[in-house]
Amino acid sequence: MEGWYHSSTLESQIKSTYSGEKRSESHLEYRSQMGKSRASKGLLLPPRAAPNESEARREKWLADAAAGFVNPTPANKLYYSVILNALWPARHGIPGPVLSEKDIRAAVDAYRSQKGGVPYKDPFRRMRELQGDEGFTSIRKEGTRYQLQSLDVSQKKEPRAKPSKAEWKKIKEKYGYRCASCGAQEPDAKLSPDHKVPRSRNGSNDFGNWQPLCEQCNNIKSNACRGCTLNCQVCSWAFPEEYKQLIIGDDNKELVRRAADKLKVPQSDLVNTILREYFNKA
């Protein structure tokens, strides 16, 4: 292996390959960031304090929004309505007022207080669901401030769902009541249903797209999938029974680090180039 990455042929190939891949990855990253910015982030606009829509129009828009929520949980739908009412208060135009995170939390907590409830733990999860699953991409965020900038509503995602009790039993039986990733078994580990291909990557609620994961693996997979643009069909998190997570020994990691530093390329690109060179010769 050491002889490979010191060869002038491989060095030239790595630099050539890297330059092409870097342009491609940068383009993908740019497209991903643009998609995210359309969904939630953007510069806030000057609020229109004077109404540019009638109060009847405002009430109808809010009622139509509430009627169209796809989240199946009644409580979440109520929180969505509270947030939208705060973002477009009575006798105010669009773009709506600029609200801080403190303002959003105060609106939700005021509603809960009326119902005798305690302060809400995470109102911003409901905000993210509004911007994402519910299609209210016109709610823009700049730093820690929010604003409803238009009345447009984008296409909603397929409603979040869980397998039925009968399906969940079959899924766990299929995997031997073990976590599909680490193998932890019930009752020592609490298993929960996970979409192999995430909903954010157009994964379905079909039976074949479910797997059981323990809490720890579920959290790690969620973080790994966030913002990922790689192919889900060859992912070790989506299909752990087919694509095992690769473990590189400590000595090999150090050799890769030294070679990558010398060639001034990312370590992952170096490893991929070495593997391609090896399999092309096989």
Secondary structure, DSSP 8 states (H G I E B T S, - for coil): -HHHHHSHHHHHHHHHHHHHHHHHHHHHHHHHHHHHHHHTB--------S-SS-HHHHHHHHHHHHHT-----HHHHHHHHHHHHHHS-TT--SS---EEHHHHHHHHHHHHHHTT----S-HHHHHHHHHTTT--TTEEEETTEEEE--S-------------HHHHHHHHHHTTTB-TTT--BTTTS-EEEEESS-GGGT---SGGGEEEEEHHHHHHHHHHHTT--S-GGG-TTT-TTTS------HHHHHHHHHHHHHHTS-HHHHHHHHHHHHHHH-
